[in-house]
Amino acid sequence: MQSYILLFISIVLVNNFILAKFLGLCPFIGVSKSRHQAVGMGFAVIFVMTMASAVAWVIHHYLLAPTPHNIFYQWLGEGKTPADFDFTFMQTIVFILVIATLVQLVEMFLMKAIPPLYESLGIYLPLITTNCAVLGVALLNVSDFGMLRNASESFAKTVLQGFGGGVGFLLVIFLMSGVRERLEHMDLPRALRGAPIAFICAGLMALAFMGFAGLGH
């Protein structure tokens, strides 16, 4: 249990995808202008990250990786080895297709259930498909937990890291939205208005989050 708690804390605070890995900056800067938009985008990313992590693990474990569990090996592997069915070179394009499908589900749900939020998110909602943070967590899960012998532990940590990555995204984008709402009422130099001051604030937040690096010890 301790390893799972540390993993969650690490991905949310210490190795935050935005402030530590600098992934997903496009929707982070574009949607953090208001708290309403930030919360909506944050929960959408949590759903996509968690589901993408789970589905990508299943696809990698049973279809792409050269293991005895590979379905193609079990069906067509007579006289061959699992190495003959190594399709890991396709994982990036396959993961992108998985993410795109999940984003479509989120779009359809918001379009029917919460039209104002769907309209306010605008182009940034479909951009989750190309959000490098979502693809990054899927690829990171493969490299971190793909070689664990215990399949249930591997799957659990994969899903937890995906969920934690989404929670970290929601936390940071919500904090930034509060900062940017206050900045709207400040008399800033024209050169710093908009994205420039947002990136400066993001850099200061990244420095602040570095203080969480010792939590694992």
C-alpha positions in Angstrom: 0.0 0.0 0.0 2.9 2.4 0.8 4.2 2.1 -2.8 0.8 3.0 -4.2 0.5 6.1 -2.0 4.0 7.2 -2.9 3.3 6.7 -6.6 0.1 8.8 -6.4 1.9 11.6 -4.4 4.8 11.5 -6.8 2.8 11.8 -10.0 0.5 14.6 -8.6 3.1 16.8 -6.8 6.7 15.7 -7.4 6.6 14.6 -11.1 3.6 16.7 -12.2 3.2 16.5 -15.9 2.9 20.2 -16.4 5.3 21.7 -13.9 8.0 18.9 -13.9 7.7 17.3 -17.3 6.3 20.3 -19.2 3.7 18.2 -21.0 0.3 19.5 -21.9 1.2 23.2 -21.8 -1.1 24.1 -24.8 -4.5 23.4 -23.0 -2.9 24.5 -19.7 -2.3 28.0 -21.0 -5.3 28.1 -23.3 -8.0 27.0 -20.8 -6.7 28.4 -17.5 -8.3 31.8 -18.0 -11.3 30.9 -15.8 -11.9 28.5 -13.1 -15.1 27.1 -14.7 -13.2 26.1 -17.9 -10.2 24.9 -15.9 -12.3 22.5 -13.8 -14.2 21.2 -16.8 -10.9 20.5 -18.7 -9.3 19.0 -15.6 -12.0 16.4 -15.1 -12.0 15.6 -18.9 -8.3 15.0 -18.7 -8.7 12.8 -15.6 -11.2 10.6 -17.4 -9.1 10.4 -20.6 -5.8 9.8 -18.8 -7.3 7.1 -16.5 -9.2 5.2 -19.3 -6.3 5.6 -21.8 -3.9 4.1 -19.2 -6.1 1.1 -18.6 -6.9 0.5 -22.3 -3.4 1.1 -23.4 -2.1 -1.4 -20.8 -4.5 -4.1 -22.1 -3.6 -3.5 -25.7 0.2 -3.4 -25.0 0.1 -6.5 -22.7 -2.1 -8.7 -24.9 -1.5 -7.4 -28.5 1.8 -5.6 -28.8 4.3 -6.9 -26.3 6.3 -10.1 -27.2 5.1 -12.1 -24.1 3.4 -15.5 -23.7 0.2 -13.6 -23.1 0.2 -12.1 -26.6 -3.0 -13.2 -28.3 -1.4 -13.5 -31.7 1.3 -15.8 -30.2 -1.4 -17.9 -28.6 -3.3 -18.3 -31.8 -0.5 -18.4 -34.4 2.6 -19.2 -32.3 3.0 -22.8 -33.1 6.7 -23.4 -33.7 7.5 -19.8 -33.0 8.6 -17.6 -30.1 6.9 -14.6 -28.5 9.7 -12.4 -30.0 8.2 -13.2 -33.5 5.1 -11.2 -32.4 6.8 -8.0 -31.2 4.5 -5.2 -32.3 5.7 -2.6 -29.8 6.9 -0.3 -32.7 3.2 0.4 -33.3 2.4 1.5 -29.7 2.5 5.3 -30.3 0.0 5.2 -33.2 -2.2 2.7 -31.4 -2.2 4.8 -28.2 -3.1 7.9 -30.1 -6.1 6.1 -31.7 -7.2 5.0 -28.2 -6.9 8.5 -26.9 -8.8 9.9 -29.9 -11.7 7.5 -29.3 -11.9 8.4 -25.6 -11.9 12.1 -26.4 -14.7 11.6 -28.8 -16.7 10.0 -26.0 -16.0 13.0 -23.7 -17.1 15.4 -26.5 -20.3 13.6 -27.1 -21.1 13.5 -23.4 -20.4 17.2 -22.8 -22.3 18.2 -26.0 -25.4 16.4 -24.7 -25.1 16.9 -21.0 -23.3 20.3 -20.5 -23.5 22.3 -23.7 -22.2 25.6 -22.1 -19.0 23.9 -20.9 -18.6 22.2 -24.3 -18.9 25.6 -26.0 -16.5 27.3 -23.6 -13.8 24.7 -24.0 -13.9 25.1 -27.7 -11.0 23.8 -29.7 -9.1 22.8 -26.6 -11.4 19.8 -26.0 -10.5 17.9 -29.2 -6.9 19.0 -28.7 -6.8 16.5 -25.8 -6.3 14.0 -28.5 -2.9 15.5 -29.2 -2.2 16.5 -25.6 1.3 15.1 -25.1 0.6 14.7 -21.4 -2.1 12.0 -22.1 0.2 10.2 -24.6 3.1 10.7 -22.3 1.4 8.9 -19.4 0.5 6.0 -21.6 4.1 5.6 -22.8 5.5 6.2 -19.3 3.3 3.5 -17.9 4.7 1.0 -20.5 8.3 1.9 -19.6 7.7 2.0 -15.8 5.4 -1.0 -15.3 5.4 -3.0 -18.5 8.1 -5.4 -17.3 6.5 -6.2 -13.9 5.9 -9.9 -13.5 2.8 -9.5 -11.5 0.1 -8.5 -14.1 -2.4 -7.3 -11.5 0.2 -5.0 -9.9 1.3 -3.7 -13.2 -2.3 -2.9 -14.2 -3.1 -1.3 -10.9 -0.1 1.0 -10.9 -0.7 1.9 -14.5 -4.3 3.0 -13.8 -3.2 4.8 -10.6 -0.5 6.7 -12.4 -2.9 7.7 -15.1 -5.5 8.9 -12.6 -2.8 10.7 -10.5 -1.5 12.4 -13.7 -5.0 13.7 -14.3 -5.4 14.9 -10.7 -2.1 16.7 -11.0 -3.3 18.4 -14.2 -6.5 19.4 -12.5 -4.7 20.8 -9.5 -2.3 22.9 -11.4 -4.7 24.2 -14.0 -7.1 25.2 -11.2 -4.4 27.0 -9.3 -3.3 28.8 -12.5 -6.9 29.8 -13.3 -7.2 31.5 -9.9 -4.0 33.4 -10.5 -5.0 34.5 -14.0 -8.4 35.7 -12.9 -6.6 38.0 -10.5 -4.1 39.1 -13.2 -7.0 40.2 -15.4 -7.7 43.1 -12.9 -4.0 44.2 -12.7 -2.4 46.9 -14.7 0.3 44.9 -16.5 2.7 46.1 -19.2 1.3 45.3 -22.6 4.2 42.9 -23.5 3.3 40.7 -20.5 -0.4 40.4 -20.9 -1.9 37.0 -21.8 0.4 34.1 -22.4 3.7 35.7 -21.4 2.7 36.5 -17.8 1.0 33.0 -17.6 4.3 31.3 -18.5 6.1 33.4 -15.9 3.6 32.3 -13.3 3.9 28.7 -14.4 7.6 28.9 -13.9 7.2 30.3 -10.4 4.7 27.5 -9.6 7.2 24.9 -10.9 9.8 26.3 -8.5 7.3 26.1 -5.7 6.4 22.5 -6.5 10.0 21.5 -6.4 9.6 21.8 -2.6 7.6 18.6 -2.7 10.6 16.6 -4.0 11.5 15.3 -0.5 8.1 13.9 0.3 9.1 10.4 -0.9 11.8 10.2 1.8 
